[in-house]
Amino acid sequence: METTISIKHAIEQIVKEKGIDRGVVIEAMEQAVLTAANKKYRNTRDLEARYNPDSGEVELFEFVTVVEEVQDSYKEIDLEEAREIDPEVEVGDSLGEKLDASGFTRIAAQTAKQVIIQKVREAERETIFNEYSDRQWEIITGMVRRFEKGELLVDLGRAEAVLPSKEQMPREVYRPGDRIRAIITEIRMTTKGPQIILSRTHPSMLAKLFEAEVPEIAEGIVEINAVVRDPGSRAKVAVSSNDRDIDPVGACVGMRGARVQNVVSELRGEKIDIIPWSEDIARFACNALSPAQVSKVFVDEDNRTLEIIVADDQLSLAIGKRGQNVSLAARLTGCRIDIKSESRVADEAEVQEFASFDGTNVAEEDADVDAEATVADPEVSEAVADEAPAEKQAE
């Protein structure tokens, strides 16, 4: 009775604490008993272990095949002896006999325990992998456990995740015990179990934060069409609306900027430009360069290149600090962007206008004038022709 209670209790405890399917635990126990029994009988017998839910015991059975002439006494039984057990048995049938499973030695019991532990560990890893594989690109909250070679190990409760150094925000500092939010970018199975990779710099992190803050995005009324980030510094988000009555930019900003401010606070002050998305690449580029005002846009669709003209006082704003604004705009639009000021364009036009007055062109024009003079004044030509022989005679 005590053994029955202990086995039932062990199954219930494993199922409750580890969250593993009951069938997996029972199969592990059956395999454990079978492994121990095979070790005891040196694999000379055909054995099978079954869990009896009524008695709460793992029962062990030995099977033998009915034959006319026995060659292996451990696995075969002759017909006459078999019919003493079952009068209706025939040659080729299999007979099962229940063995006493309580006679295992301490080594056999330890083997059973090790098999159970291994099976439970494998089942637990599989359960965790299946659970988090469905949560890829989802933002989760965990607790910082420790640092290891620059990587941040995060406790998620039933699993441990890794935040690589390249996926950490610049200038963010965490200590063990701090809470952290990040997005799951990858789940892979390794020899040590499932490995969950997190990120706080991925563009999807910003998109998911807006999805959580803006109900219109969650409902599909407002869409996030593109996101680019310079993590910890600045980001640009292009949005559009499926409802003409709803302003996508206003929906993301929120009343008095409350919605976007919550996202900025989570990203530790990262500046966010929310711009309207457009299929017109020229208009989209003008929006992407916000807050700078654009004067003209020239589009080269074949080379995916944009030449953008801005007022002189807008040039530094369009380029941004260390070229950040134009770099983010280029990534957002997927085009190469060349920005010029209006004064520079005017200078280039003036240089082009007076390019015909260089030395080469002047010489050509003088030659043309001489030729015209020769044709227009034939008397001069004749005079020159008459004087030539006289010079020769004088010589």
C-alpha positions as CSV (number, residue, x, y, z in Angstrom):
1,M,0.0,0.0,0.0
2,E,2.9,2.4,0.9
3,T,4.5,1.7,-2.5
4,T,1.2,2.4,-4.3
5,I,0.8,5.7,-2.5
6,S,4.4,6.7,-3.1
7,I,4.2,6.0,-6.9
8,K,0.9,7.9,-7.3
9,H,2.2,10.7,-5.2
10,A,5.4,10.9,-7.3
11,I,3.4,11.0,-10.6
12,E,1.1,13.8,-9.2
13,Q,4.1,15.8,-7.9
14,I,6.0,15.6,-11.2
15,V,2.9,16.6,-13.2
16,K,2.1,19.5,-10.9
17,E,5.6,20.9,-10.4
18,K,7.0,20.4,-13.9
19,G,3.8,20.9,-15.9
20,I,4.5,17.7,-17.9
21,D,1.8,15.5,-19.4
22,R,0.8,12.6,-17.2
23,G,1.2,10.1,-20.1
24,V,4.9,11.2,-20.5
25,V,5.6,10.6,-16.7
26,I,3.9,7.2,-16.7
27,E,5.8,6.2,-19.8
28,A,9.0,7.3,-18.1
29,M,8.2,5.1,-15.1
30,E,7.4,2.1,-17.2
31,Q,10.6,2.5,-19.1
32,A,12.5,2.8,-15.8
33,V,11.1,-0.4,-14.4
34,L,11.7,-2.2,-17.7
35,T,15.3,-1.0,-17.8
36,A,16.0,-2.1,-14.3
37,A,14.4,-5.5,-14.9
38,N,16.4,-6.1,-18.1
39,K,19.5,-5.3,-16.2
40,K,18.6,-7.8,-13.5
41,Y,17.8,-10.6,-16.0
42,R,20.6,-9.6,-18.3
43,N,18.3,-9.1,-21.3
44,T,17.5,-12.8,-21.5
45,R,13.8,-12.5,-21.3
46,D,11.0,-10.8,-23.2
47,L,9.6,-8.3,-20.6
48,E,7.0,-5.6,-20.6
49,A,6.2,-3.0,-18.0
50,R,2.7,-1.5,-17.6
51,Y,1.3,1.0,-15.2
52,N,-1.9,-0.1,-13.5
53,P,-4.0,3.1,-12.6
54,D,-6.3,1.1,-10.3
55,S,-3.5,-0.3,-8.1
56,G,-1.1,2.5,-8.8
57,E,1.7,0.1,-9.5
58,V,4.0,-0.5,-12.4
59,E,3.5,-4.2,-13.2
60,L,6.1,-6.4,-14.9
61,F,5.2,-9.2,-17.3
62,E,7.2,-11.9,-18.9
63,F,6.1,-13.2,-22.3
64,V,7.0,-16.6,-23.9
65,T,6.1,-18.0,-27.3
66,V,4.4,-21.4,-27.6
67,V,6.4,-23.8,-29.7
68,E,6.5,-27.6,-30.3
69,E,10.2,-27.9,-29.4
70,V,11.9,-25.5,-27.0
71,Q,15.3,-24.0,-28.0
72,D,15.3,-21.0,-25.7
73,S,13.8,-21.7,-22.3
74,Y,13.7,-18.0,-21.3
75,K,11.6,-17.0,-24.3
76,E,9.8,-20.2,-25.4
77,I,7.5,-22.8,-23.9
78,D,6.3,-26.1,-25.3
79,L,2.7,-26.7,-26.3
80,E,2.0,-29.3,-23.6
81,E,3.2,-27.1,-20.7
82,A,1.5,-24.0,-22.2
83,R,-1.9,-25.8,-22.3
84,E,-1.6,-26.5,-18.6
85,I,-1.8,-22.7,-18.2
86,D,-4.3,-22.1,-21.0
87,P,-6.1,-25.1,-22.6
88,E,-7.0,-23.1,-25.7
89,V,-3.4,-22.0,-26.6
90,E,-1.9,-22.9,-30.0
91,V,1.6,-23.0,-31.4
92,G,2.8,-19.5,-32.1
93,D,0.7,-17.8,-29.4
94,S,2.3,-15.7,-26.8
95,L,1.7,-16.2,-23.1
96,G,2.2,-13.6,-20.4
97,E,3.0,-14.1,-16.8
98,K,3.1,-11.4,-14.1
99,L,6.4,-11.2,-12.2
100,D,7.1,-9.8,-8.8
101,A,8.4,-6.3,-9.4
102,S,9.2,-5.6,-5.8
103,G,12.3,-7.8,-5.8
104,F,14.6,-5.3,-7.6
105,T,17.9,-4.6,-6.0
106,R,19.0,-1.1,-4.9
107,I,21.0,-0.7,-8.1
108,A,17.9,-1.5,-10.2
109,A,15.9,1.1,-8.2
110,Q,18.6,3.7,-8.8
111,T,18.6,2.9,-12.5
112,A,14.8,3.4,-12.6
113,K,15.2,6.7,-10.9
114,Q,17.9,7.9,-13.3
115,V,15.7,7.0,-16.3
116,I,12.8,8.9,-14.8
117,I,14.9,11.9,-14.2
118,Q,16.2,11.9,-17.8
119,K,12.8,11.4,-19.3
120,V,11.3,14.2,-17.1
121,R,14.1,16.5,-18.1
122,E,13.7,15.8,-21.8
123,A,9.9,16.2,-21.6
124,E,10.3,19.5,-19.7
125,R,12.7,20.8,-22.3
126,E,10.3,19.8,-25.1
127,T,7.4,21.5,-23.3
128,I,9.3,24.7,-22.8
129,F,10.4,24.8,-26.5
130,N,6.9,24.3,-27.7
131,E,5.6,26.9,-25.4
132,Y,8.0,29.7,-26.4
133,S,8.2,28.8,-30.1
134,D,4.6,30.0,-30.4
135,R,5.6,33.3,-28.7
136,Q,8.3,34.5,-31.2
137,W,8.2,38.3,-31.8
138,E,6.3,38.7,-28.5
139,I,7.4,41.1,-25.8
140,I,7.9,39.4,-22.4
141,T,9.0,40.5,-19.0
142,G,11.7,38.8,-17.0
143,M,14.1,39.3,-14.2
144,V,17.8,39.9,-14.6
145,R,19.7,36.9,-13.1
146,R,23.4,37.6,-14.0
147,F,25.9,38.7,-16.6
148,E,28.0,36.2,-18.4
149,K,30.7,37.2,-21.0
150,G,28.8,40.4,-21.8
151,E,25.5,38.5,-22.2
152,L,22.5,39.2,-19.9
153,L,20.8,36.1,-18.5
154,V,17.1,36.7,-17.9
155,D,14.9,34.5,-15.7
156,L,11.4,34.0,-17.4
157,G,10.1,31.7,-14.7
158,R,10.1,28.3,-16.2
159,A,12.9,29.1,-18.6
160,E,16.1,31.2,-18.9
161,A,16.7,33.6,-21.8
162,V,19.7,35.3,-23.2
163,L,20.0,39.0,-24.2
164,P,23.3,39.2,-26.3
165,S,25.5,42.3,-25.9
166,K,24.7,43.4,-29.5
167,E,20.9,43.3,-28.7
168,Q,21.3,45.5,-25.6
169,M,20.4,49.2,-25.6
170,P,23.4,51.6,-25.4
171,R,24.0,53.1,-22.0
172,E,21.5,50.8,-20.3
173,V,22.7,49.4,-17.0
174,Y,21.0,46.5,-15.2
175,R,21.7,44.7,-11.9
176,P,20.6,41.3,-10.8
177,G,17.0,41.4,-9.7
178,D,16.0,44.2,-12.0
179,R,12.9,43.7,-14.2
180,I,13.4,43.9,-18.0
181,R,11.2,43.8,-21.1
182,A,12.4,42.5,-24.4
183,I,11.2,40.8,-27.5
184,I,11.8,37.1,-28.4
185,T,13.6,37.0,-31.7
186,E,14.7,33.3,-31.8
187,I,14.1,30.0,-30.1
188,R,16.4,27.1,-30.8
189,M,16.9,23.7,-29.3
190,T,20.4,22.9,-28.1
191,T,22.0,19.9,-26.3
192,K,21.5,21.8,-23.1
193,G,17.8,22.5,-23.8
194,P,15.9,25.3,-25.5
195,Q,17.7,28.6,-25.9
196,I,15.6,31.8,-26.0
197,I,17.2,34.8,-27.6
198,L,15.9,38.3,-26.7
199,S,16.5,41.8,-28.1
200,R,15.8,45.4,-27.1
201,T,17.3,46.9,-30.3
202,H,15.2,45.1,-32.9
203,P,12.7,47.3,-34.9
204,S,10.0,44.8,-34.0
205,M,10.4,45.8,-30.3
206,L,9.3,49.3,-31.2
207,A,6.4,48.1,-33.3
208,K,5.1,45.8,-30.6
209,L,5.3,48.6,-28.0
210,F,3.1,50.8,-30.2
211,E,0.8,47.8,-30.7
212,A,0.4,47.5,-26.9
213,E,-0.2,51.3,-26.5
214,V,-2.4,52.0,-29.5
215,P,-5.7,50.2,-29.6
216,E,-6.2,51.2,-33.3
217,I,-3.1,49.2,-34.2
218,A,-4.2,46.2,-32.3
219,E,-7.6,46.3,-34.0
220,G,-6.0,46.7,-37.5
221,I,-7.4,50.2,-38.2
222,V,-3.9,51.7,-38.1
223,E,-0.9,49.8,-39.7
224,I,2.8,50.2,-39.1
225,N,4.3,50.0,-42.5
226,A,8.0,50.5,-41.7
227,V,10.2,51.0,-38.7
228,V,13.9,52.0,-38.6
229,R,16.0,52.6,-35.4
230,D,19.2,53.9,-34.2
231,P,18.7,52.2,-30.9
232,G,18.8,54.4,-27.9
233,S,19.0,57.6,-30.0
234,R,16.3,58.0,-32.6
235,A,13.7,56.1,-34.6
236,K,11.3,56.7,-37.4
237,V,7.9,54.9,-37.8
238,A,5.8,55.1,-40.9
239,V,2.1,54.5,-40.3
240,S,-1.1,54.5,-42.4
241,S,-4.8,54.2,-41.7
242,N,-7.5,52.0,-43.2
243,D,-10.2,54.5,-42.0
244,R,-10.2,58.0,-43.6
245,D,-11.7,59.4,-40.4
246,I,-8.7,58.3,-38.3
247,D,-5.4,60.1,-38.4
248,P,-2.7,57.4,-38.0
249,V,-0.1,59.8,-36.7
250,G,-2.5,61.3,-34.1
251,A,-3.6,57.9,-33.0
252,C,0.0,56.9,-32.3
253,V,0.9,60.2,-30.6
254,G,-2.2,60.0,-28.3
255,M,-3.8,62.7,-26.2
256,R,-1.1,65.2,-25.3
257,G,1.5,62.7,-26.5
258,A,0.7,60.2,-23.8
259,R,0.9,57.1,-26.0
260,V,4.2,57.9,-27.7
261,Q,5.6,59.1,-24.4
262,N,5.0,55.7,-22.8
263,V,7.0,54.0,-25.6
264,V,9.8,56.6,-25.3
265,S,10.0,56.0,-21.5
266,E,10.3,52.2,-22.1
267,L,13.2,52.8,-24.6
268,R,14.9,55.2,-22.1
269,G,14.4,58.4,-24.0
270,E,14.8,57.2,-27.6
271,K,13.4,60.0,-29.9
272,I,10.6,58.8,-32.2
273,D,9.4,60.4,-35.4
274,I,6.0,59.2,-36.4
275,I,5.3,60.0,-40.1
276,P,2.5,59.2,-42.6
277,W,3.3,56.4,-45.1
278,S,2.7,57.0,-48.8
279,E,3.0,54.9,-52.0
280,D,4.4,58.0,-53.7
281,I,8.1,57.7,-53.1
282,A,8.7,61.5,-53.4
283,R,6.0,62.3,-50.9
284,F,7.2,59.5,-48.6
285,A,10.7,60.8,-48.8
286,C,9.6,64.3,-47.8
287,N,7.7,62.9,-44.8
288,A,10.7,60.7,-43.9
289,L,13.0,63.8,-43.7
290,S,10.7,65.4,-41.1
291,P,11.1,67.7,-39.3
292,A,13.0,69.3,-42.2
293,Q,11.0,71.0,-45.0
294,V,11.7,69.9,-48.5
295,S,11.6,72.3,-51.6
296,K,11.9,69.8,-54.5
297,V,12.4,66.1,-55.1
298,F,13.9,64.5,-58.2
299,V,13.3,60.7,-58.5
300,D,15.5,58.2,-60.4
301,E,13.3,55.1,-60.2
302,D,15.7,52.9,-62.1
303,N,18.6,53.5,-59.6
304,R,16.3,54.0,-56.6
305,T,18.0,57.4,-56.0
306,L,16.4,60.6,-54.8
307,E,17.9,64.1,-55.2
308,I,16.3,66.4,-52.6
309,I,16.5,70.2,-52.6
310,V,16.0,72.1,-49.3
311,A,16.3,75.7,-48.3
312,D,19.7,76.8,-46.9
313,D,18.3,77.1,-43.3
314,Q,16.8,73.5,-43.6
315,L,20.0,71.7,-44.7
316,S,21.5,70.9,-41.4
317,L,18.1,69.9,-40.1
318,A,17.5,67.5,-43.0
319,I,20.9,65.9,-42.7
320,G,20.7,65.7,-38.9
321,K,23.5,65.2,-36.3
322,R,26.2,63.1,-37.9
323,G,23.9,62.4,-40.8
324,Q,21.4,60.5,-38.6
325,N,18.2,62.0,-40.0
326,V,19.0,61.4,-43.7
327,S,20.4,58.0,-42.9
328,L,17.2,56.9,-41.2
329,A,15.1,58.4,-44.0
330,A,17.2,56.4,-46.6
331,R,16.7,53.2,-44.7
332,L,13.0,53.9,-44.3
333,T,12.4,54.6,-48.0
334,G,14.9,52.1,-49.3
335,C,16.4,54.7,-51.5
336,R,19.7,56.5,-51.8
337,I,19.2,60.1,-50.9
338,D,21.3,63.0,-52.0
339,I,20.5,66.3,-50.3
340,K,21.5,69.7,-51.7
341,S,20.8,73.3,-50.6
342,E,19.0,75.8,-52.9
343,S,22.2,78.0,-53.0
344,R,24.4,75.1,-54.0
345,V,21.9,74.2,-56.8
346,A,22.0,77.8,-58.0
347,D,25.8,77.9,-58.0
348,E,25.9,74.6,-60.0
349,A,23.5,76.0,-62.5
350,E,25.6,79.2,-62.9
351,V,28.7,77.2,-63.4
352,Q,27.0,75.1,-66.0
353,E,25.7,78.3,-67.8
354,F,29.2,79.8,-68.1
355,A,31.0,76.5,-68.9
356,S,31.1,77.5,-72.6
357,F,33.6,80.3,-71.8
358,D,36.5,78.0,-71.0
359,G,39.7,78.2,-73.1
360,T,38.8,75.4,-75.5
361,N,35.5,76.8,-76.5
362,V,36.9,80.4,-76.9
363,A,39.6,79.1,-79.3
364,E,37.0,77.3,-81.4
365,E,34.9,80.4,-81.5
366,D,37.9,82.6,-82.7
367,A,38.6,80.0,-85.5
368,D,35.0,80.3,-86.6
369,V,35.2,84.1,-86.7
370,D,38.3,84.0,-88.9
371,A,36.7,81.6,-91.3
372,E,33.7,83.9,-91.6
373,A,35.9,86.9,-92.2
374,T,37.7,85.1,-95.0
375,V,34.5,84.2,-96.8
376,A,33.0,87.7,-96.2
377,D,35.9,89.7,-97.6
378,P,37.2,88.1,-100.8
379,E,39.4,91.2,-101.7
380,V,41.5,90.7,-98.7
381,S,42.0,87.1,-99.8
382,E,43.1,88.2,-103.3
383,A,45.5,90.8,-101.9
384,V,47.2,88.3,-99.7
385,A,47.5,85.9,-102.7
386,D,49.1,88.7,-104.8
387,E,51.6,89.6,-102.1
388,A,52.9,86.2,-101.6
389,P,54.8,85.8,-104.9
390,A,56.4,89.2,-104.4
391,E,57.8,88.2,-101.0
392,K,59.3,85.1,-102.7
393,Q,61.0,87.2,-105.4
394,A,62.5,89.6,-102.8
395,E,64.0,86.6,-101.1
